[in-house]
Amino acid sequence: MRMSLTGWLLRSSALLLWVYISNGFGLAGGTPQYVLTNDDVPPFFTSGVTFFTVGAGGALTLKEQVSTEASGTGGGFFATSRLAVLDSASAQCVYASNAGAGDIVGIDISTLQIGGTASGSSTDTGISNGIGLVMNPQYLYASFTDVNTIGTFQVQPGCSLTFVNDVSVGGLQGGFITSMAINGSTLVATYGDGSIESFNISSGTPVSNGDKQNSTAYLSSQGATYPNGIDITKDGHYVIFGDTSTDSVVEISDISGGKLSPTVSYTTGHTINSSNVMLSPDETLLYISDSQGDRISAAFFDASTGTLSGKGCASGRLKNYDTDWTYTASLGLASTTGTGSVLYVAEFGNTSSIAMVQVSSSGGKCTLTEMAKSPVTDTYSSWLLSITTFPPRPF
């Protein structure tokens, strides 16, 4: 009897493992798989990071919220990422900004315990529009939107940080820093006023590459559109900007020469206000969170030429639009390979939630279909803007 039961369990486990692998949701080496939210609860309340486990087919289940012991802003810049993930051989951490307190909290993903809290200089705050985060294995960079500074923090053991210094930044028209992205020794920033800039971070502290400029779409539209969200190709050759616009505008800059080149502008035409963008792991699709619309879209991307091509696709109207939520925000992916399999979408509203959208792409055509059990409510957040995934996309 014991031998038979053991054999049955082994066969069942093997079948379950095959199902996970075939759907692109493998949990190699026992690594947990999560969708994470910065709940960004406004001042006078305590915020936290909510952990959702990723199950078969990309379905989400609430695990628990880890309190960050301080408050957020309950809103702010849509492309300001309030979360950053470290997945290295020595540490697995998620860092969350508390704009209400002006600090950053590190959480150990293996224990779901706080490892440390760090602040920038005494003037570094982001209470108005949030504190954005990006990182590499050595440093975390924080955009303090109130005072237009980028703070540099050195990563320490146990998911803690040490503040190094901060540098003053700003747009050509006096805009505030809205978004950041990094790849290798390059950090790229947008300023919410039409201007963009890149920095060299090879020595830790960001040093401007001297390429601050207004985007092509901003100039041609006479200020009606401006770069906001950012992604960078795996090889660091191209920077992709999602624009805040009355249309759906994406701009692409070649940065292979060490500086941002003038952007090339594309209009995808699916809906309006493409403030958040994210490449699929195989870089064949660019996902666009059309913030002021009721759906999301995707455009075909050629990583070898840095161009968008084809009509792409758009989802149908996402569930509960204009009743529970009013804007879409940041994006995440269920799988770290291929198209990402399932696209997660932060839904900002009085009842915040995460939409789950199945991705299909073949023969130059794609579809985006909201799943039957979507959306999943983020019980602890009323104004959700920032989500991310663990393990993260590998670039």
N, C-alpha and C positions, 0 to 999 in steps of 0.2 A: 504493500500500500504506500509506503513512504517513497519508494523508488518511482512508482507511477506518478504520484503527486509532484515529485521533483521534476520528472520529465515533462509533465504537463506545464508546469510553471516556466521551465526553460523555453519550451516551444512558444508559450504565450509571450514571454519577454522578447524572444527573437522576432515574433510577428510585430509587436508593438514598436520595436526598434526600427524594423523595416518601414513601417508606416511613417515614422518620424523622418527618417532619412529620405524616403521617396517624396515627401512633401517639403523638404528643405528646412526642417525644423529640428535638426540633430542637436543633442545636448552632449557633445563630446566631453569625455572625462568628468562627467557629473557637473559641468558648468551650468549654473542656473541661467534661465532665459527670461528676461523681464522687459516689460514696457514701464518706464518710469515717468512720473509727472512731478513738476515743481508746482505745488498747489497754490502758491503765491497768494495766500490769504492776506487781506489788507491789514493795516495797522490796528492795534488793540486786540488782535486775535493771534493765535499761534498757528503758524504754517507748518508744512512738512513735505516729505517726498513720499508719494504713494507708489507701491510696487504691485504690478499686475503680472502674474505668471502667464507665459505663452504656452498654450496647449496645442493639441492636434489641429492642423489646418489654420493655425494662427489665432485661434480663439483666446480671449483674455479672461482671466479670473482674478478678482481682487485678492491679494495676499494680506497686506497690511500697510498702514502709513507709519513712517518713521518721523517723529516730530523733529523739526529743526530748531525748536526752542526760541523762535523769533518770528517776526511777521514779514510779509512781502508788500506788494503794492496793490494787488487786485486789478492789474491792468498795465498799460504802458506800451512801449514799442513792440510791434508784432514779431519782428525778426530778431529781437534780442533774446538769445538763448540763455535761459536761466539755469541750465544744467550742463555739466561736462562729465564725461566718463573716462576713467583710466582702466585699461585692461592690459596689464603687463605681467611678466613672469613672476614678479615680486608682489604685486598688489592689484586688487580689483576694487575700485572705488567709484562712487558717484559724488560729485560736488554740486551743491545747490546754493544759489545766492539768496540771501534774505535782505531785500532792498529796504525794508522798514528799519532794520538794525544796521545796515551797511556792512554786513559780514558775509562770509562764505563758510559753509559747513561741509565737512567731508564725512561720508558714510561708507563703512566697510560692507561691501555687498555680500560677503560670505557670512557675516554675523548680523547684519542689519543694525549695527551699532554705530553711533557717532564716534569718529576717530579724532576730530579736532575742529576748531573754529578759528578763522583768521580774518583780520580786517586790514584795510589799506592804511593810508595816512589819515590824519584826523579830518581832512576835508573831503575824502573820497566817499561820496554818497550817490544813491540812485533811487531815492524815494519817489521821484516824479514818474520815471519811465522804466525803472528796473536796472539790474546789474547783469550784463552779459558775460558769458564764460566760454572760453575755448582752451584747449590744452594739448600738450604732448607729454611724453613720459617724464620730462624733466621740469617743465614749468606750466603753470596755469596763468592765463591772462584774463583780467576782469575789466570790462568797460563800465566805468562809473558815469552814467548818463547825465547826472546833475551838473557835473563839473568838467566833463570832457577830458577825462584821463583814462589811460590804460595802465592798470596796475599789474606788476609782475610778481608772481608768487612761486617760490621753489617748492616742488613736491617733496614731502618728507615721509618717512615710514609711518604706517598706521593710518593712512588717509588724512594726514595732517598737512598743513602748509606753513611756510614762512614768508612773510612779506619782504620783498627785495626793494622795490621802488615803484614810482609811477612816472609817466610822461604825459605831458599835455598834448592834446590833439584837437582837431576841429575842421569843419568843412570850409570850402571857399566862400560860401555865403553865410558863414557863421553857424552852420548846422551842428547838431549834436550827434555823437556816434550812435549808430543804430544797430549795427551788426558787425560780426567778425568771423573769419574763417582762417584756418592755418593749414599749411602743407609744407613739410620739410622746414626750411629756414625762412619761410615767407608767411607773414600775417597780412591779411587784406581786410580793410574796413570800409564801411559806408557811413555817410553822415546825414542822411535824411534831407539833404538840401540839393541833391543832384551831383554831389562830388564823391569821389572814391580815392583811395590811397593804399599803397602797400608798404610794408615794413620788413626789414631784415631782423630776424630773431635768433641768428646763429650764436650770439653771445648772451642770449637770455633777454635782456631789455630790448624792446622794439626800437629800431632806428629807421627813420623814413628813407625810402628809396628815392625820394625827390620826384615822385610821379603823380602828385595830387592833381586831379583834373575833374572837369565836369563830364558826365557821360554824354554819349552821342544822342540818346533819346531825350535826355533832359534839355539839351540845346535845341534839338529840332522841334520839340513840343513846346518850347518857350516856358518850361517849368511845370508842365502838366503831368510829367512822369519823372520818377527819380529812383535810382537803385536802392534796394533795401536788403533783402535776403541774399546770402552768398553761398556758393559751393565751389569747390576746386577739384579738377580732375585728378585721378590717381597719380599720374605722372607729373603733376604740377604745371602742366603746359598751359591750361586754360582756366580762367576764372569766369564763373557764371553768376550773373546778378538777376534776381527776381525783382521787378520794379513795382512800386506802389503807383498805380496808374488808373485812369478811367477806362483803360483797355486791359489786355493781358500781354504784358511786354517783358521780354527776356533780353538781356544784353550779355555779350561774351567778349572777353578781352584775352589776348595772347600775352602771357607773362613770362614766356620762355627766355626772353632776353634780359630778365632781371627787373623789368619795370612793366607796369600796366600799359598796354597799347590802347589807343582809342577803341572804344567798344563798338561792336557790331550789333545792331538792334534787330529783334525779331518780334513780330506780333502774332501770337498763337490763335487769337480770335475766339477762344472758348467762352470766356466770361471776363470779369474785371478784377484788377488789383492783385497781381501775382507776387505778393510780398514775401512768400516763403518758397524756396525751391530745394530739391534734393535729387541727386543722381542715383539711379539704380546701381547695385554693386557691380554689374557688368558694363555699366556706362552706356547702355543702349537707349535708356529712357530717362528723360528729365521730368520728375514729378513736380507739379505746380499746385500750391495751395492758393486758390483764387479767393482771397480773404473776404471780399465783400459780395461773393456770390453764394449759391446754394449747392455747389459741386466742386470737385477737383478735376484736374486734367493732367495729361502727359503728352510730351512731345518727343519725337525720335531724335536722338543725339548721335553724332559721329565723333568719337573721341580722337580719331586720327587727324581730323581736319578742324575740330572745334566748331562744328556747324549744326544747326537744327534743320531737319528736313521732314517732309511729309506732314500730313494733317494731324497725326497723333490721335488722341481720343479724350473723351470726357466722361465722367460718371453721370448718372442720373441725379436728380435732386436728392440730396442726403436727408435721411430721416430726421424729423423733429425740427427742421429749419424754421426759424422765426417763431417757434413756440417755446422751445427749451434753450436754443442757442441762436446766435446771429452772425458769427464770424468763424471762419476756419483759420487755423494758425499753423504751428510747426508740424513736421512730419517724421515718421519713423517707419522702419521696415522689419518684417517678421524674420526674414532670412538674410544672411550675409553673403549670399551668392545669387547669381542670375538676376532676375528682375526684382528680387526681394519678396516675391510671392504674395504678400499681403501688405498693403499700405495702411499705416495708422495715421489718423488725422486728429489733431487737437481741435475741439469745438468749444468756442468761447461764448459763455452765456450765463444766465442766472442758474441754469442747471448745466454744468460743464460735463463733457463726455468725450470719449474717444471713438471715432468711427473706424470700422474695419472694412477695407475695400480690397476685394480679390483682384489680382492683376493677371492678365493673360496677354501674351505677345507672340505673334507668329506671322511670318510672311509679310512683314511690313504693315501689319495691322495690330491694334491693341484694343483691349476692353478693360474698363474699370467698373466693377460691380460690387455694390455694398452687400456685405454678408447678412444672412438672415438674423443672426444674433447681435448685429450692430444697431446702435452704438452701445458701449459700456459706460455707465455713469461713473464719473470721478466724484464720489460721495463727499470728499473733503475739500473740493474746490468749487468756487462759484464763477471764477473768471480765468479759466485755464488757457494759457498761451504756449507753455513750453513742455514738450515731451521728448524723450529719447529712448534708446533701446540698449539692452545689454545682453549679449556682447554687441558692441557697436559695429557698424559697417567698417571694413578694414582700411578705409582711407578717409 
